[in-house]
Each structure stands twice: as structure tokens, then as C-alpha cells.
């Protein structure tokens, strides 16, 4: 099987078992990794790769579809996030289910869509920045060994025309990228963009976790609210190629200044 450019730039795939035009109905404009994932999903559903069997190796899939390792890995991640496969080092990728476990998908066209608020905010106000050997609690957050060297930046943001902070954030960057510390207060955009512009490290994925919290005394002073006031805590892990962790942010938002709204798309291909 191989993806290729057909007439009018349409992606197609073909192999000895099937020949089908990309994109299928409802998939126009999807990325290459989504198309590869869909092709694998169709083959799993058709029992070409039955439950309990292994998919071809990474190298074989890259050759089969004519795509890069990055595209292939994102396709496998798409299947894994839906409970269809699991991947184990030294074993491979095993098929767990014939159909995705989720029916609704939260789709974002680009990472920058997550940070629309930065367009209407001032440059960050840096409260402190220093390198440190992370302790056990931070190591769990950063998914690394205790004692590793990271840069930690504390900052706040305010909207244009309003001096009241909307967020207090702790930013963690691996020691190798500590040079961004002096640039953070000079740029209005999201911090991950500095990794791209200064180090050529492209962020390929973001993992987000949302929690309701009571704002502690330290953050309350920075946000100009009473300690114990409700707030929204958003933890984001930013990944580059090979699932390397490039950046972690822990942001507290005032409940009276910020809300998060998303639109869920119904995916008819998942039932």
C-alpha cells in the first residue's frame, strides 16, 4: 500500500487488496497521518489485521505508505488514543479492537488555535526565572528523573487595556533551551514559538489537562485575588519529534476572567 498524489492533488492509496481514492467522504483536507490512520483503521475493521495480531513494523509501514517516520508515528498515536492498538518496545504494535472506542473527537486545526487569547494580551510579565535541579514532585510533572536540570519561569499575563492579570503560569524548559529566558518578556506569542524560532524545535503535539482548583496564596498575590478563590488549572505538555518533551506549563486562570470553550465534531466514521 502507498499514498500518492493523484489528479488535482488528491491523495490516494493502493495495494494488492484494495484501490481507493483519498480522501474518502468526510475526510477532505485531513492531514497525511490522519489518512494513514484511516487506511489502517479500515484494514483492521476488515480483519486484514485481526485483534490480537501485530501491525507491520514501523519501517514496513513507512515503506508501505511512502511516508516519514513522524507521519507513521502520529497515525499510530491516532489509533492508540482511540483504544484500537497498543505499542510496546521490543514487541510492536498490537491490535486491541476493531472499532474506535470514542465517538466524539476534539479537533484543533493547529496548535496556535489553543492560544488565541495571546493576540489580545500584553507581553508576559516575568516574575522570576532560574535553572534548577528538579525535585521528585517536579520530576513526576516533567516525566523525567529527579535531579535533571530545567529552567523554570514564573510569569503573568494581562489583556490589552486592562492591568488585571488573567493567568499565573510556571513554565518548565529543558536546560538545553534555557536561552529563551531573556526573550520571554519581549514576545507576545505563546512560549513554544520561541523553541521553534530560536532552536528549530517544532512542536508537533500538545497534551492538555484541566483541573478546577483553589488558588493558593502565592498565585493569589500574582493574580490579585483572595487565596482560596476558585480557578482553572491547565497543565500542558508540548512534544517534538520522537515524542521528546520540549516544554511544560502549569497555568492558573482566574475564574472571573477566563473560560475555555471547545466545539466537538461528530465523526460519522466511528459509528
Buried (B, 14 or more C-beta within 10 A) or exposed (E): BEBEEEEEEEBBBBBEEEEEEBBBEEBEEBBBBBBBBBBBBBBBBEEBBEEEEEBBEBEEBBBBBBBEEBBBBBBBBBBBBBEBBBBEEEEBBBBBBBBBEEEEBEEEEEBBEBBEBBEEBBBBBBBEBEEEEBEEEBBEBBEBEEEBEBBBBBBBBBBEEEEEBBBBBBBBBBEEBBEBBEEBEEBBBBBBBBBBEEBEBEBBEBEEEEEEBEBEEEBBEBBEBEEEBEBBBBBBBBBBBEEEBBBBBBBBBBBEBBEEEEEEEEBEBBE
